[in-house]
């Protein structure tokens, strides 16, 4: 990854190789219930990151080496508990709020 950091095409080629996109593999069973489909996707996506991380060689570069520092900032004021309470009291619990 470090060698190809300035070459997105080569970087994506490596990622796809690590992700086994070029390998043809098929399961023998048919999955057709919503629960089984969800579990199959969950199993795949829960394990793909670990598989990719295992195959990527270690690098001495800091993770944020390619991130430019931000020149702007923002802040969020703490909520006013009284104003929040008054707003909550106006909600009609019998109707859905949009």
C-alpha positions as CSV (number, residue, x, y, z in Angstrom):
1,X,0.0,0.0,0.0
2,X,2.8,2.4,0.9
3,X,4.6,1.9,-2.4
4,X,1.4,2.6,-4.4
5,X,0.0,5.4,-2.3
6,X,0.1,7.9,-5.2
7,X,-1.3,5.5,-7.7
8,X,-5.0,4.9,-7.1
9,X,-5.4,2.3,-9.9
10,X,-2.7,0.1,-8.5
11,X,-4.0,0.6,-5.0
12,X,-7.5,-0.5,-6.0
13,X,-6.0,-3.5,-7.9
14,X,-4.3,-4.6,-4.7
15,X,-7.5,-4.1,-2.6
16,X,-9.5,-6.1,-5.1
17,X,-6.8,-8.9,-5.1
18,X,-6.9,-8.9,-1.3
19,X,-10.7,-9.0,-1.3
20,X,-10.6,-12.0,-3.7
21,X,-12.8,-10.3,-6.3
22,X,-11.0,-12.1,-9.1
23,X,-11.5,-15.5,-7.5
24,X,-14.6,-17.4,-8.6
25,X,-16.2,-19.1,-5.7
26,X,-19.8,-20.2,-5.3
27,X,-21.6,-21.9,-2.4
28,X,-23.5,-25.0,-3.2
29,X,-26.6,-24.2,-1.2
30,X,-29.4,-21.9,-2.3
31,X,-30.2,-19.1,0.1
32,X,-33.7,-17.7,-0.3
33,X,-35.2,-16.8,3.0
34,X,-34.8,-13.2,4.2
35,X,-33.2,-14.4,7.4
36,X,-30.7,-16.6,5.6
37,X,-29.9,-13.9,3.1
38,X,-29.3,-11.4,6.0
39,X,-27.1,-13.8,7.9
40,X,-25.1,-14.6,4.8
41,X,-24.5,-10.9,4.1
42,X,-23.7,-10.3,7.8
43,X,-21.1,-13.1,7.8
44,X,-19.5,-11.8,4.7
45,X,-19.3,-8.2,5.8
46,X,-18.3,-9.0,9.4
47,X,-15.3,-11.0,8.2
48,X,-14.1,-9.1,5.0
49,X,-12.3,-6.3,7.0
50,X,-10.4,-8.7,9.1
51,X,-9.4,-10.7,6.0
52,X,-8.2,-7.5,4.2
53,X,-6.3,-6.3,7.3
54,X,-4.5,-9.6,7.7
55,X,-3.2,-9.5,4.1
56,X,-2.0,-5.8,4.1
57,X,1.6,-5.5,5.1
58,X,2.4,-3.3,8.1
59,X,3.5,0.3,7.4
60,X,5.5,2.7,9.5
61,X,3.5,5.7,8.0
62,X,1.0,7.5,10.3
63,X,-2.6,6.9,9.4
64,X,-3.3,10.6,8.9
65,X,-0.2,11.3,6.8
66,X,-2.3,12.1,3.7
67,X,-4.9,14.1,5.5
68,X,-4.6,17.9,5.3
69,X,-5.3,19.8,8.5
70,X,-8.6,21.6,8.6
71,X,-8.5,25.4,8.8
72,X,-12.1,25.7,10.1
73,X,-13.7,24.6,13.4
74,X,-17.2,24.3,14.7
75,X,-18.8,24.0,18.1
76,X,-22.1,22.8,19.4
77,X,-23.7,24.6,22.3
78,X,-24.9,22.5,25.2
79,X,-28.6,22.0,25.1
80,X,-30.8,24.2,27.3
81,X,-32.7,21.7,29.5
82,X,-35.6,24.1,30.1
83,X,-36.1,24.8,26.4
84,X,-35.9,21.0,25.7
85,X,-38.5,20.3,28.5
86,X,-40.9,22.9,27.2
87,X,-40.6,21.6,23.6
88,X,-41.2,18.0,24.8
89,X,-44.3,19.1,26.7
90,X,-45.9,20.4,23.5
91,X,-45.7,17.0,21.8
92,X,-49.0,15.3,21.2
93,X,-48.3,11.7,22.2
94,X,-51.5,10.5,20.4
95,X,-50.2,11.5,16.9
96,X,-47.1,10.7,15.0
97,X,-44.7,13.6,14.7
98,X,-43.0,14.3,11.4
